[in-house]
């Protein structure tokens, strides 16, 4: 096995860490609570509000991305970065959908989705984690320079950084309002970053 193959294997394993870490910690908390047919709400919140699980997941994703890029030949690195960007966006979508399904499961798959929405927001990192993955997916393909920092990208990044603030400050007072606000900020920021990248046909991925 050469160096590139080893890096790719390790990188693939790192991508699974956020999901495995959350699952293992959930099983541990569930065992402490006592296993039941439905996932206890306390277990869901215990995992999704744990900063250690969140940081471990983010660091694993970043390390995986760095390893993938560094293992590629410089001549093909731009193409690789574009593929990694799309993969990060898919991971963000998968993470968010999984968080919704798990929150729904913790609420007994109730037709009343207010409890699911409240838990989704109370978890905080269920929104922040995919938002940061989307941010990273755009940052690795968008060149950073003084001019761009003074334009759309800066506003988009500020919007994404505001997501956890909205979740914490607004969500704890009004869960639906906090959920709507954070989703709006995330969608708006992603749209702005996408528009900024397409606006310049000559942009080249960061090396």
Secondary structure, 3 states (H helix, E strand, C coil): CCHHHHHHHHHHHHHHHHHHHHHHHHHHHHHHHCCCCCCCHHHHHHHHCCHHHHHHHHHHHHHHHHHHHHHCCHHHHHHHHHHHHHHHHHHHHHHHHHHHHHHHHHCCCCCCCHHHHHHHHHCCHHHHHHHHHHHHHHHCCCCCCHHHHCCHHHHHHHHHHHHHHHHHHHCCCCHHHHHHHHHHHHHHHHHHHHHHHHHCCCCCCCC
